[in-house]
Amino acid sequence: MQTVLIVDDDPSHLKIYSWMIERGGFRTVPALVQRNAVDLPEAEKVDLAVLDYRLGGGVSAVDIAKRLRSTYPNTPILLLSDLYGMPEDIAQYVSGFVRKGEPQQLLDTIASTLRAA
């Protein structure tokens, strides 16, 4: 079973996305962003990461994407956002974009990204 890391600053969003992605047949590992940091499970094998774009506190999604790239260099990152398109500041760090509120699109994008990886 492939593992999806979910990075978000809202515990309820982590639960919702974990449930949804697990129903899609994947194993999930949640990572909660708190203030200026996120604890990434560095010993964990991660096949794909889903990263929320709008994070509270003093850390940005770009900061987290850079850290994900450093920790999991060959792991695709999907950006999840309520924006209508890929923000330019993070485009170079991520493999794809999914708009929030489209659960089937998220599952389809996870599956197709993992197949391509």
Residue pairs with C-beta under 8 A, 6 or more apart in sequence:
1 25
1 26
1 27
2 26
2 27
2 47
2 48
2 114
3 26
3 27
3 28
3 29
3 44
3 45
3 46
3 47
3 48
4 21
4 26
4 27
4 28
4 29
4 46
4 47
4 48
4 49
4 50
4 110
5 28
5 29
5 30
5 31
5 40
5 41
5 44
5 46
5 48
5 49
5 50
5 68
5 72
5 75
6 14
6 17
6 18
6 21
6 28
6 29
6 30
6 31
6 49
6 50
7 31
7 33
7 38
7 40
7 49
7 50
7 51
7 52
7 64
7 68
8 14
8 17
8 30
8 31
8 32
8 33
8 51
8 52
8 55
8 80
9 32
9 33
9 34
9 52
9 55
9 56
9 57
10 52
11 32
13 52
14 30
14 31
14 32
15 30
17 28
17 50
17 80
17 106
18 28
18 30
20 103
20 106
20 107
21 28
21 50
21 106
21 107
21 110
22 28
24 107
24 110
24 111
26 110
29 41
29 44
29 46
31 38
31 39
31 40
31 41
32 38
32 39
33 52
33 55
33 56
33 57
33 59
33 64
34 57
35 57
35 58
35 59
36 57
36 58
36 59
37 59
38 59
38 64
38 67
40 67
40 68
40 71
42 71
46 72
46 75
47 75
47 114
47 117
48 75
48 76
48 77
48 78
48 110
48 113
48 114
48 117
49 68
49 72
49 75
49 76
49 77
49 78
50 77
50 78
50 80
50 106
50 110
51 61
51 64
51 65
51 68
51 77
51 78
51 79
51 80
51 94
52 61
52 80
52 81
53 61
53 79
53 80
53 81
53 82
53 83
53 87
53 90
54 61
54 81
54 82
55 61
55 64
61 79
61 90
62 89
62 90
62 93
65 77
65 79
65 90
65 93
65 94
66 93
68 75
68 77
68 93
69 77
69 93
74 117
76 94
76 95
76 96
76 113
76 114
76 117
77 93
77 94
77 95
78 94
78 95
78 96
78 97
78 98
78 106
78 109
78 110
78 113
79 86
79 87
79 90
79 94
79 96
79 97
79 98
80 98
80 100
80 106
81 87
81 97
81 98
81 99
81 100
82 99
82 100
82 101
83 99
84 99
85 97
86 94
86 97
95 113
96 109
96 113
98 105
98 106
98 109
99 105
